[in-house]
Amino acid sequence: MTDAPAPKSPAPRSERLLIASAAIRRDPPERIDFLHSIQCQCGLPYKNPGDDVREWDRKQGHASLRIEAGSAIDPRTGEFVKLGLPYGEKPRLILIHLASEAVRTGSPVVDVEGSMTAFARSLGLGTNGQQLAFLKDQLARLAAATVRIGTVEGGRAVQVNAQIVSAFDLWFPERADQRVLWPSTVRLSDEYFRSLGRHAVPLDHRAVTALASSSLALDAYVWLAQRLHRVPPGRPQFVPWACLHEQFGQGFARVRDFRRGFLRTLRQVHAAYPDARLSANAGGLVLEHSPPPVPPRQHPRALLATP
């Protein structure tokens, strides 16, 4: 009789999720991350749309988001160079990092030179040259981009134009093959910093770490983190698949294909947010009132001081 094959070890990502899920169920969070509530609802591109694409539009209900790629000055030549749009999970993690550091320090100036590497390590991300180069490139793209947010209510259009980052220092690496514009410090815009004080959504760092390798999982987690606790108790809210496809369905031409993939992702997200109460049916998702990932008593209400 032959020996039975040994069971396969879980993939590192699956293992991280299992460990995080058990810890989240057992212990309160020791480290709290934050993200602006608007960025919990409207995401960035999942894949590189191409450096020649200068605008990215997303829409959810009456709210519209446009991200415009920017430029940064090359300190070696004194000339402006165009940067592409931020994309993928890295700028999502950067936004969480910038918001979290601003809340933690009470300052709009974030020193990313050392803290970004430490943040990458805390998420289990690689910190080799290639990984850090990509992280730095995404930070530069994000720092140079302009964000336009518009809503239509009662026939009136209201639009806000803002840069998340109002100023950043750049240096170029000495090696010519390292094409990276790397902000060593960034200053969040006053408008964004003040708004963050009113609209920062607390996130469990363990969940962010467990989901860090998937843009879709991060988007679904932060969306549920800011949404579920606002659902009135006893009054579930229904979200059709067509609306979810519009919000999260980048890369899925058909709603039914998106639904299949999104349900797989939601199983991962639910492991990282076990108190989330939601169910799926043929028409869409049913959201029920749920405790937030971080209980209100564990984070201060007055998050930021006025700069």
Residue frames relative to the residue before (quaternion, step in Angstrom):
aa qw qx qy qz dx dy dz
M 1.0000 0.0000 0.0000 0.0000 0.00 0.00 0.00
T 0.3630 -0.7437 0.5218 0.2069 3.56 -0.83 0.96
D 0.5577 -0.6017 0.4559 0.3452 3.51 -1.20 0.59
A 0.4987 -0.6302 0.5035 0.3173 3.55 -1.12 0.68
P 0.5475 -0.6202 0.4340 0.3568 3.59 -1.01 0.71
A 0.5166 -0.6404 0.4711 0.3179 3.53 -1.02 0.80
P 0.5297 -0.6307 0.4490 0.3465 3.59 -0.99 0.74
K 0.5115 -0.6549 0.4684 0.3003 3.52 -1.06 0.79
S 0.4433 -0.6635 0.5286 0.2895 3.54 -1.05 0.75
P 0.5302 -0.6288 0.4435 0.3561 3.59 -0.99 0.69
A 0.5623 -0.5837 0.4602 0.3625 3.53 -1.13 0.68
P 0.6452 -0.5419 0.3493 0.4099 3.62 -1.05 0.61
R 0.6567 0.5071 -0.3291 0.4508 3.60 0.93 -0.82
S 0.6604 0.4939 -0.3067 0.4753 3.59 0.94 -0.85
E 0.6416 0.5245 -0.3215 0.4582 3.55 1.01 -0.81
R 0.6361 0.5210 -0.3294 0.4642 3.58 0.96 -0.82
L 0.6598 0.5127 -0.3113 0.4526 3.55 0.97 -0.86
L 0.6522 0.5115 -0.3199 0.4590 3.59 0.96 -0.81
I 0.6628 0.4985 -0.3017 0.4703 3.56 0.94 -0.90
A 0.6638 0.5014 -0.3066 0.4625 3.58 0.94 -0.91
S 0.6470 0.5342 -0.3259 0.4357 3.57 0.93 -0.87
A 0.6559 0.5038 -0.3107 0.4685 3.58 0.96 -0.87
A 0.6712 0.4948 -0.3008 0.4628 3.60 0.95 -0.86
I 0.6475 0.5221 -0.3204 0.4533 3.59 0.99 -0.83
R 0.6565 0.5010 -0.3074 0.4727 3.59 1.03 -0.75
R 0.7370 0.4579 -0.2192 0.4462 3.56 1.06 -0.79
D 0.8341 0.1715 -0.0223 0.5239 3.57 0.80 -1.03
P 0.5010 -0.6139 0.5008 0.3483 3.60 -1.15 0.51
P 0.5962 -0.5921 0.3887 0.3780 3.61 -1.11 0.53
E 0.3381 -0.7215 0.5699 0.2007 3.53 -1.10 0.79
R 0.7746 0.2048 -0.1046 0.5892 3.56 1.13 -0.64
I 0.1589 -0.7976 0.5799 0.0474 3.54 -0.83 1.04
D 0.1905 -0.7542 0.6193 0.1067 3.55 -0.95 0.94
F 0.2130 -0.7713 0.5869 0.1235 3.56 -1.29 0.28
L 0.0063 0.7582 -0.6516 -0.0229 3.51 -1.34 0.44
H 0.5488 -0.6116 0.4512 0.3480 3.57 -1.07 0.73
S 0.5735 -0.6401 0.3903 0.3302 3.58 -0.94 0.90
I 0.6231 0.5330 -0.3557 0.4484 3.63 1.01 -0.67
Q 0.6842 0.4722 -0.2872 0.4759 3.57 0.99 -0.80
C 0.5662 0.5581 -0.3879 0.4663 3.57 1.29 -0.12
Q 0.7229 0.4399 -0.2325 0.4793 3.58 1.22 -0.41
C 0.7832 0.2156 -0.0999 0.5746 3.60 1.05 -0.74
G 0.1904 -0.8399 0.5035 0.0694 3.55 -0.52 1.18
L 0.5725 -0.5661 0.4857 0.3403 3.49 -1.45 0.06
P 0.6716 -0.4463 0.3592 0.4699 3.62 -1.22 0.05
Y 0.4448 -0.6820 0.5121 0.2736 3.57 -1.09 0.72
K 0.7862 0.1603 -0.0697 0.5927 3.57 1.07 -0.79
N 0.6418 -0.5201 0.3883 0.4084 3.55 -1.25 0.36
P 0.2866 -0.7753 0.5346 0.1762 3.63 -0.55 1.09
G 0.6159 -0.5065 0.3491 0.4921 3.58 1.31 -0.18
D 0.5081 -0.6815 0.4350 0.2970 3.57 -0.88 0.91
D 0.6197 0.5329 -0.3563 0.4528 3.59 1.23 -0.27
V 0.5764 0.5455 -0.3836 0.4722 3.61 1.27 -0.17
R 0.1509 -0.8454 0.5110 0.0379 3.57 -0.49 1.19
E 0.7662 0.2674 -0.1695 0.5592 3.61 1.22 -0.17
W 0.0835 -0.7746 0.6263 0.0272 3.55 -1.15 0.71
D 0.0974 -0.8162 0.5694 0.0061 3.58 -0.67 1.12
R 0.0188 0.7589 -0.6509 0.0086 3.54 -1.11 0.81
K 0.1092 -0.7941 0.5967 0.0390 3.54 -1.16 0.63
Q 0.0247 0.7676 -0.6403 0.0168 3.54 -1.07 0.83
G 0.8215 -0.0661 0.0070 0.5664 3.56 -0.39 1.20
H 0.7996 -0.2182 0.2009 0.5222 3.57 -0.72 -1.11
A 0.6252 0.5467 -0.3345 0.4453 3.59 1.28 -0.11
S 0.0909 -0.7859 0.6109 0.0305 3.56 -1.03 0.85
L 0.1433 -0.7813 0.6051 0.0530 3.54 -1.09 0.81
R 0.0041 -0.7691 0.6392 0.0041 3.55 -0.99 0.86
I 0.1157 -0.7624 0.6346 0.0507 3.55 -0.95 0.98
E 0.1317 -0.7964 0.5888 0.0429 3.54 -0.77 1.08
A 0.4428 -0.6945 0.5030 0.2620 3.55 -0.79 1.04
G 0.2515 -0.8023 0.5306 0.1071 3.55 -1.03 0.79
S 0.4294 -0.6547 0.5540 0.2830 3.52 -1.37 -0.34
A 0.1159 -0.7678 0.6251 0.0795 3.53 -1.27 0.43
I 0.4823 -0.6790 0.4746 0.2848 3.53 -1.08 0.71
D 0.3682 -0.7115 0.5631 0.2027 3.52 -0.99 0.94
P 0.3636 -0.7723 0.4700 0.2245 3.62 -0.41 1.16
R 0.6133 0.5552 -0.3623 0.4293 3.60 1.20 -0.31
T 0.7946 0.2900 -0.1387 0.5149 3.58 1.04 -0.78
G 0.3937 -0.7156 0.4841 0.3139 3.58 1.18 -0.51
E 0.5916 0.5631 -0.3600 0.4509 3.58 1.29 0.17
F 0.4726 -0.6478 0.5122 0.3076 3.54 -1.18 0.60
V 0.1135 -0.7638 0.6323 0.0630 3.54 -1.12 0.80
K 0.4634 -0.6843 0.4901 0.2770 3.56 -1.04 0.80
L 0.1817 -0.7515 0.6258 0.1029 3.52 -1.08 0.84
G 0.4962 -0.6713 0.4660 0.2932 3.57 -1.09 0.66
L 0.6589 -0.4760 0.3971 0.4261 3.53 -1.35 -0.06
P 0.4756 -0.6315 0.5097 0.3396 3.60 -1.09 0.58
Y 0.0385 0.8064 -0.5878 0.0522 3.58 -1.07 0.70
G 0.7481 0.4167 -0.2990 0.4211 3.54 -1.29 0.40
E 0.7275 -0.4462 0.3013 0.4253 3.53 -1.31 -0.12
K 0.5780 0.6304 -0.3876 0.3440 3.62 1.06 -0.62
P 0.7010 0.4303 -0.3131 0.4747 3.70 0.73 -0.82
R 0.5696 0.5619 -0.3888 0.4568 3.60 1.15 -0.44
L 0.6709 0.4797 -0.2874 0.4870 3.55 0.97 -0.89
I 0.6189 0.5379 -0.3407 0.4600 3.58 1.06 -0.70
L 0.6416 0.5173 -0.3278 0.4618 3.60 0.93 -0.85
I 0.6392 0.5055 -0.3215 0.4822 3.57 1.00 -0.80
H 0.6593 0.5172 -0.3105 0.4488 3.57 0.95 -0.87
L 0.6701 0.4962 -0.3085 0.4578 3.60 0.85 -0.92
A 0.6654 0.4918 -0.3066 0.4706 3.58 0.92 -0.90
S 0.6651 0.5124 -0.3089 0.4468 3.58 0.92 -0.87
E 0.6655 0.4912 -0.3063 0.4713 3.60 0.95 -0.83
A 0.6347 0.5261 -0.3311 0.4590 3.59 1.01 -0.78
V 0.6555 0.4897 -0.3065 0.4864 3.58 0.99 -0.82
R 0.6764 0.5180 -0.3007 0.4287 3.57 0.88 -0.96
T 0.7705 0.3612 -0.1840 0.4920 3.59 0.89 -0.94
G 0.3566 -0.7343 0.5013 0.2869 3.60 1.17 -0.50
S 0.6346 0.5083 -0.3233 0.4842 3.58 1.24 0.43
P 0.4453 -0.6894 0.4958 0.2841 3.61 -1.05 0.68
V 0.6315 0.5095 -0.3370 0.4776 3.60 1.24 -0.21
V 0.0764 -0.8048 0.5885 -0.0075 3.55 -0.65 1.17
D 0.2699 -0.7454 0.5908 0.1498 3.56 -0.77 1.07
V 0.1076 -0.8435 0.5252 0.0323 3.58 -0.19 1.25
E 0.4312 0.7327 -0.4532 0.2681 3.57 1.23 -0.22
G 0.7990 0.2256 -0.1221 0.5439 3.56 0.77 -1.01
S 0.6628 0.5480 -0.3233 0.3948 3.56 0.95 -0.80
M 0.6173 0.5555 -0.3643 0.4214 3.59 1.06 -0.61
T 0.6369 0.5091 -0.3322 0.4742 3.58 1.02 -0.73
A 0.6467 0.5049 -0.3159 0.4765 3.57 0.98 -0.83
F 0.6358 0.5252 -0.3236 0.4639 3.57 1.03 -0.78
A 0.6361 0.5230 -0.3280 0.4629 3.58 0.97 -0.85
R 0.6525 0.5065 -0.3196 0.4642 3.60 0.94 -0.83
S 0.6636 0.5184 -0.3141 0.4384 3.59 0.93 -0.87
L 0.6892 0.4473 -0.2702 0.5020 3.59 1.22 -0.46
G 0.5020 -0.6607 0.4210 0.3663 3.55 1.27 -0.06
L 0.4323 0.6933 -0.4681 0.3368 3.59 1.22 0.37
G 0.5724 -0.5933 0.4394 0.3568 3.53 -1.17 0.54
T 0.1771 -0.7836 0.5875 0.0971 3.55 -1.08 0.72
N 0.3425 0.7122 -0.5356 0.2976 3.56 1.10 0.62
G 0.7511 -0.4280 0.2565 0.4324 3.55 -1.29 0.20
Q 0.6807 0.4966 -0.3000 0.4473 3.57 0.89 -0.91
Q 0.6672 0.5035 -0.3014 0.4588 3.57 0.92 -0.91
L 0.6838 0.4704 -0.2922 0.4752 3.58 0.89 -0.90
A 0.6074 0.5547 -0.3598 0.4404 3.59 1.05 -0.69
F 0.6638 0.4853 -0.3085 0.4782 3.59 0.96 -0.84
L 0.6314 0.5307 -0.3281 0.4605 3.59 1.00 -0.83
K 0.6697 0.4997 -0.2919 0.4654 3.57 0.94 -0.90
D 0.6371 0.5285 -0.3279 0.4552 3.57 1.00 -0.82
Q 0.6663 0.4942 -0.3046 0.4680 3.59 0.95 -0.83
L 0.6229 0.5263 -0.3421 0.4669 3.60 1.06 -0.68
A 0.6496 0.5059 -0.3225 0.4669 3.59 0.96 -0.81
R 0.6370 0.5199 -0.3270 0.4659 3.60 0.98 -0.82
L 0.6738 0.4986 -0.2920 0.4606 3.55 0.92 -0.93
A 0.6647 0.5213 -0.3065 0.4387 3.57 0.95 -0.87
A 0.7188 0.4468 -0.2532 0.4686 3.59 1.05 -0.70
A 0.5854 0.6304 -0.3599 0.3610 3.60 1.21 -0.43
T 0.2869 -0.7143 0.6110 0.1846 3.55 -1.29 0.52
V 0.1997 -0.7821 0.5842 0.0847 3.54 -0.96 0.95
R 0.0856 -0.7751 0.6254 0.0282 3.55 -0.91 0.98
I 0.0770 -0.7923 0.6052 -0.0055 3.55 -0.80 1.10
G 0.0161 0.8144 -0.5780 0.0489 3.55 -0.76 1.03
T 0.0745 -0.7727 0.6284 0.0494 3.56 -1.17 0.64
V 0.2066 -0.7467 0.6193 0.1272 3.54 -1.22 0.60
E 0.1011 0.7899 -0.5922 0.1232 3.55 -0.63 1.18
G 0.8557 0.0080 -0.0326 0.5164 3.54 -0.80 1.03
G 0.7062 -0.4636 0.2617 0.4668 3.56 1.05 0.73
R 0.6412 0.4917 -0.3257 0.4909 3.60 1.28 0.01
A 0.2538 -0.7525 0.5915 0.1396 3.55 -1.02 0.85
V 0.0685 -0.7740 0.6295 0.0076 3.55 -0.91 1.02
Q 0.0261 -0.8203 0.5699 -0.0400 3.56 -0.74 1.06
V 0.1145 -0.7631 0.6342 0.0485 3.52 -1.12 0.85
N 0.1322 -0.7763 0.6139 0.0549 3.56 -0.86 1.00
A 0.1591 0.8027 -0.5568 0.1427 3.58 -0.71 1.00
Q 0.2698 -0.6793 0.6432 0.2281 3.48 -1.35 0.36
I 0.4784 -0.6612 0.4899 0.3065 3.55 -0.88 0.90
V 0.7697 0.2257 -0.1065 0.5876 3.53 1.01 -0.89
S 0.2612 -0.7978 0.5265 0.1347 3.57 -0.71 1.07
A 0.8026 0.0196 0.0024 0.5961 3.59 1.14 -0.49
F 0.0764 0.7926 -0.6039 0.0361 3.55 -1.10 0.62
D 0.4022 -0.6917 0.5537 0.2305 3.51 -1.20 0.72
L 0.1333 -0.8005 0.5818 0.0539 3.55 -0.99 0.84
W 0.0439 0.7562 -0.6520 -0.0330 3.48 -1.20 0.56
F 0.3530 -0.7229 0.5530 0.2168 3.54 -1.18 0.57
P 0.4880 -0.6391 0.4977 0.3251 3.59 -1.01 0.73
E 0.5859 -0.6110 0.4055 0.3448 3.54 -1.14 0.63
R 0.6685 0.4898 -0.3107 0.4656 3.58 1.04 -0.70
A 0.4838 -0.7111 0.4360 0.2648 3.56 -0.78 1.04
D 0.6622 0.5219 -0.3222 0.4305 3.61 1.12 -0.60
Q 0.6179 0.5116 -0.3548 0.4802 3.59 1.26 -0.07
R 0.0555 -0.8288 0.5565 -0.0168 3.55 0.14 1.33
V 0.3417 0.7472 -0.4907 0.2899 3.56 0.29 1.24
L 0.1869 -0.7109 0.6660 0.1270 3.52 -1.02 0.89
W 0.0225 -0.8541 0.5165 -0.0562 3.57 -0.23 1.25
P 0.2656 -0.7530 0.5781 0.1681 3.59 -0.43 1.14
S 0.2713 -0.7641 0.5614 0.1655 3.60 -0.76 0.97
T 0.7558 0.0299 -0.0618 0.6512 3.56 1.24 -0.50
V 0.1140 -0.7716 0.6201 0.0842 3.54 -1.15 0.59
R 0.2158 -0.7456 0.6147 0.1400 3.53 -1.17 0.64
L 0.3623 -0.7246 0.5451 0.2159 3.54 -0.67 1.10
S 0.5398 -0.6188 0.4494 0.3517 3.57 -1.02 0.75
D 0.6110 -0.5798 0.3903 0.3717 3.57 -1.10 0.72
E 0.6426 0.5299 -0.3265 0.4468 3.57 0.99 -0.85
Y 0.6850 0.4748 -0.2858 0.4730 3.56 0.88 -0.92
F 0.6495 0.5318 -0.3166 0.4418 3.59 0.96 -0.87
R 0.6717 0.4752 -0.2988 0.4834 3.57 0.93 -0.88
S 0.6525 0.5114 -0.3157 0.4615 3.57 0.98 -0.82
L 0.6079 0.5585 -0.3463 0.4457 3.57 1.07 -0.71
G 0.6217 0.5584 -0.3402 0.4313 3.58 1.04 -0.72
R 0.7220 0.4103 -0.2356 0.5048 3.56 1.16 -0.61
H 0.8189 0.2728 -0.0841 0.4979 3.56 1.05 -0.70
A 0.3519 0.7277 -0.5179 0.2799 3.61 1.06 0.60
V 0.2318 -0.7718 0.5816 0.1112 3.58 -0.79 1.07
P 0.3459 -0.7494 0.5214 0.2164 3.64 -0.64 1.04
L 0.0928 -0.7845 0.6132 0.0066 3.55 -1.03 0.93
D 0.4547 -0.6541 0.5259 0.2980 3.56 -1.15 0.59
H 0.4511 -0.7193 0.4590 0.2617 3.57 -0.59 1.14
R 0.6122 0.5560 -0.3546 0.4362 3.59 1.06 -0.67
A 0.6484 0.5031 -0.3173 0.4753 3.59 1.05 -0.73
V 0.6322 0.5260 -0.3304 0.4632 3.57 0.97 -0.86
T 0.6507 0.5186 -0.3119 0.4586 3.58 0.96 -0.87
A 0.6887 0.5008 -0.2875 0.4384 3.57 0.86 -0.95
L 0.7540 0.3749 -0.1914 0.5042 3.59 1.11 -0.70
A 0.3795 0.8036 -0.4181 0.1883 3.57 1.34 -0.07
S 0.6925 0.4952 -0.2955 0.4335 3.61 1.09 -0.48
S 0.7222 0.3866 -0.2369 0.5223 3.62 1.25 0.04
S 0.3950 -0.7216 0.5209 0.2279 3.58 -0.64 1.13
L 0.6685 0.5085 -0.3061 0.4482 3.57 0.91 -0.90
A 0.6561 0.5009 -0.3175 0.4667 3.59 0.94 -0.82
L 0.6386 0.5129 -0.3304 0.4691 3.60 0.97 -0.77
D 0.6576 0.5106 -0.3130 0.4570 3.58 0.92 -0.90
A 0.6713 0.4899 -0.3053 0.4650 3.59 0.92 -0.87
Y 0.6495 0.5261 -0.3234 0.4436 3.60 0.96 -0.82
V 0.7125 0.4398 -0.2851 0.4665 3.61 0.73 -0.97
W 0.5953 0.5551 -0.3640 0.4527 3.61 1.12 -0.61
L 0.6890 0.4581 -0.2802 0.4868 3.59 0.87 -0.93
A 0.6145 0.5714 -0.3495 0.4169 3.60 1.04 -0.72
Q 0.7445 0.3686 -0.2243 0.5095 3.59 1.01 -0.75
R 0.6946 0.5146 -0.2676 0.4256 3.60 1.18 -0.43
L 0.7116 0.5249 -0.3034 0.3549 3.58 0.65 -1.10
H 0.6868 0.4813 -0.3135 0.4454 3.61 0.90 -0.78
R 0.6516 0.4998 -0.3190 0.4732 3.61 1.26 -0.22
V 0.4807 0.6302 -0.4550 0.4058 3.59 1.27 -0.01
P 0.4589 -0.6944 0.4618 0.3064 3.66 -0.68 0.95
P 0.5233 -0.6351 0.4573 0.3372 3.62 -0.91 0.83
G 0.8266 0.2071 -0.1731 0.4938 3.54 -0.93 0.93
R 0.7153 0.3674 -0.2437 0.5422 3.59 1.28 0.08
P 0.1493 -0.8300 0.5325 0.0727 3.60 0.34 1.22
Q 0.2821 -0.7476 0.5807 0.1560 3.54 -1.17 0.66
F 0.2726 -0.7714 0.5618 0.1224 3.54 -0.99 0.95
V 0.0849 -0.7814 0.6179 0.0202 3.58 -0.93 0.97
P 0.3527 -0.7650 0.4945 0.2141 3.64 -0.42 1.15
W 0.6180 -0.5547 0.4094 0.3779 3.55 -1.22 0.53
A 0.6056 0.5639 -0.3660 0.4258 3.59 1.04 -0.67
C 0.6637 0.4887 -0.3025 0.4788 3.60 1.00 -0.80
L 0.6521 0.5051 -0.3136 0.4704 3.57 0.99 -0.80
H 0.6201 0.5345 -0.3333 0.4676 3.58 1.07 -0.73
E 0.6475 0.5175 -0.3168 0.4611 3.57 1.00 -0.81
Q 0.7112 0.4614 -0.2520 0.4666 3.57 1.02 -0.81
F 0.8370 0.2115 -0.0560 0.5015 3.58 0.83 -1.01
G 0.6065 0.6674 -0.3092 0.3018 3.58 1.23 -0.34
Q 0.1955 0.7872 -0.5623 0.1611 3.59 1.00 0.64
G 0.8073 0.2616 -0.2035 0.4883 3.57 -0.87 0.96
F 0.6733 0.4233 -0.2996 0.5270 3.59 1.26 -0.10
A 0.2912 -0.7770 0.5342 0.1617 3.57 -0.49 1.19
R 0.7769 0.2894 -0.1482 0.5392 3.57 1.02 -0.81
V 0.5507 -0.6334 0.4375 0.3227 3.55 -1.01 0.88
R 0.6628 0.5221 -0.3274 0.4253 3.61 0.90 -0.83
D 0.6329 0.5030 -0.3379 0.4819 3.60 1.07 -0.61
F 0.6274 0.5249 -0.3278 0.4728 3.55 1.04 -0.80
R 0.6378 0.5489 -0.3326 0.4257 3.57 0.89 -0.94
R 0.6574 0.5160 -0.3149 0.4498 3.58 0.90 -0.92
G 0.7046 0.4579 -0.2694 0.4704 3.57 0.87 -0.94
F 0.6542 0.5233 -0.3179 0.4441 3.58 0.99 -0.81
L 0.6324 0.5253 -0.3408 0.4560 3.59 1.02 -0.71
R 0.6156 0.5232 -0.3472 0.4761 3.60 1.06 -0.68
T 0.6636 0.5018 -0.3025 0.4650 3.56 0.96 -0.88
L 0.6423 0.5382 -0.3289 0.4355 3.59 0.97 -0.81
R 0.5969 0.5472 -0.3718 0.4539 3.60 1.09 -0.54
Q 0.6417 0.4973 -0.3216 0.4872 3.58 1.04 -0.71
V 0.6614 0.5115 -0.3052 0.4558 3.56 0.93 -0.94
H 0.6527 0.5179 -0.3251 0.4473 3.58 0.95 -0.81
A 0.6049 0.5422 -0.3573 0.4609 3.58 1.11 -0.60
A 0.7089 0.4348 -0.2461 0.4978 3.58 1.09 -0.73
Y 0.7458 0.2169 -0.1370 0.6148 3.58 1.29 -0.31
P 0.0719 -0.8757 0.4758 0.0414 3.59 0.62 1.15
D 0.6479 0.5210 -0.3287 0.4480 3.62 1.14 -0.43
A 0.4653 0.6790 -0.4492 0.3473 3.59 1.26 -0.07
R 0.1440 -0.7873 0.5971 0.0541 3.56 -0.86 1.02
L 0.3111 0.7164 -0.5651 0.2656 3.54 -0.42 1.26
S 0.0890 -0.7763 0.6220 0.0492 3.54 -1.24 0.49
A 0.3158 -0.7461 0.5616 0.1680 3.54 -1.25 0.53
N 0.0146 -0.7599 0.6489 0.0364 3.51 -1.22 0.61
A 0.7626 -0.3825 0.2431 0.4615 3.58 -1.24 -0.07
G 0.7173 0.4738 -0.2540 0.4433 3.58 1.10 -0.63
G 0.7688 -0.2687 0.2106 0.5407 3.58 1.10 -0.60
L 0.6361 -0.4943 0.4134 0.4245 3.55 -1.21 -0.64
V 0.2238 -0.7249 0.6356 0.1432 3.53 -1.22 0.68
L 0.1540 -0.8011 0.5768 0.0422 3.56 -0.57 1.21
E 0.1033 -0.7917 0.6010 0.0368 3.57 -0.93 0.94
H 0.6492 -0.5188 0.3808 0.4054 3.54 -1.21 0.54
S 0.0251 0.8012 -0.5922 0.0825 3.55 -0.83 1.07
P 0.5535 -0.5669 0.4693 0.3898 3.59 -1.16 0.43
P 0.4994 -0.6338 0.4788 0.3458 3.62 -1.02 0.62
P 0.6594 -0.5194 0.3499 0.4159 3.62 -1.16 0.40
V 0.7593 0.2087 -0.1266 0.6032 3.58 1.13 -0.66
P 0.4136 -0.7183 0.4931 0.2643 3.62 -0.54 1.08
P 0.5935 -0.6141 0.3786 0.3568 3.62 -0.94 0.83
R 0.6417 0.5485 -0.3429 0.4120 3.60 1.00 -0.68
Q 0.6715 0.5185 -0.2911 0.4422 3.58 1.24 -0.37
H 0.7607 0.2411 -0.2058 0.5664 3.60 1.20 0.12
P 0.5319 -0.6573 0.4239 0.3246 3.60 -0.99 0.75
R 0.4956 -0.6427 0.4907 0.3170 3.55 -1.15 0.58
A 0.7154 0.3605 -0.2345 0.5506 3.59 0.93 -0.89
L 0.1612 -0.8631 0.4727 0.0756 3.56 0.16 1.29
L 0.8335 0.1286 -0.0107 0.5373 3.53 0.82 -0.99
A 0.4036 -0.6677 0.5637 0.2710 3.51 -1.15 0.62
T 0.5501 -0.5958 0.4590 0.3629 3.56 -1.14 0.52
P 0.4298 -0.7191 0.4725 0.2737 3.64 -0.69 1.02
